[in-house]
Each structure stands twice: as C-alpha cells, then as structure tokens.
Amino acid sequence: MPPAQMKQKKMPPTDPYQPAGFAARHGIGIEDAKRILALHKGDRDSSNRAAHKIKGLN
C-alpha cells in the first residue's frame, strides 16, 4: 500500500502511564506520579489505586 493511502493511528497527546499524563489524569504532582509508576511498573490497576490514595491525602 502506498504511503499516501496508509492511515496513521492517532496517538493521544500524552500517554496516561507516562509521568506527565498520569499526574494530569489523576490530579497529583509529577514527583508522586513518577514514584507510583516506578513502584507499580506496568500494573495499571494498582497504579490507579495508588494515585487515588495519594489524591485523597492531598
């Protein structure tokens, strides 16, 4: 298929599991987001739960 006919997949402006996107999504600080993502790695459910707990404390 010629490149002109290929449709590119649209990507969101920030990945929610990158620190900036994760912090914005959950309304937490970037440092908290970095710490959560480093601790929980690729486990999205536990990352989200941890962010909800942090947000509740702020």
N, C-alpha and C positions, 0 to 999 in steps of 0.2 A: 504494500500500500504506500503510495507516495506521501511524503511528509505533510503536504498541504491538506490531505484528506484525513490524516490521523487526528483524532480529538485528544487533547491533553486533559488529563484529570486535574480538576481544580482542587487545590490544596487550601485548607483553612489558613488564615493569616498567621496563627501561632498554634503549634501543637499543644493540646492541653496537658500533655505529660512532659513538656519541656518546662523548666522552672518559671519562666515569664508567663506562659499561658496557663499553667497550673495555678500560679499565685493569683492571676487575674480572675480565673474561673471561680476560685474559692474565696476571694477577698482576703487573702493573707499576704504577709510580706514575702519578698523574694528569698530571703535567707531561710525562712521557715519552709518554703516550698522546696528549696534545694536539699534541706536536711531530710524532709519527708521522702522525697524521691530517691535520695541516696539510700535511705534506710529500707524502703519497701521495694526498691528495684522496679520490676515490671508488673507488680501486683496492683492493678488499678483499684480494686475494691478496698484493699487495706490502705492505700494511699489516700483515697477519697475519705475513708472513715477518719484517718488521722487528721486530715485537713479540717473536717467538721469539728473535731475535738479542739483543735488549735483555735479555730474561729470562735468557738463557744467561750474560750478563755479570754479572748481579746475584748 
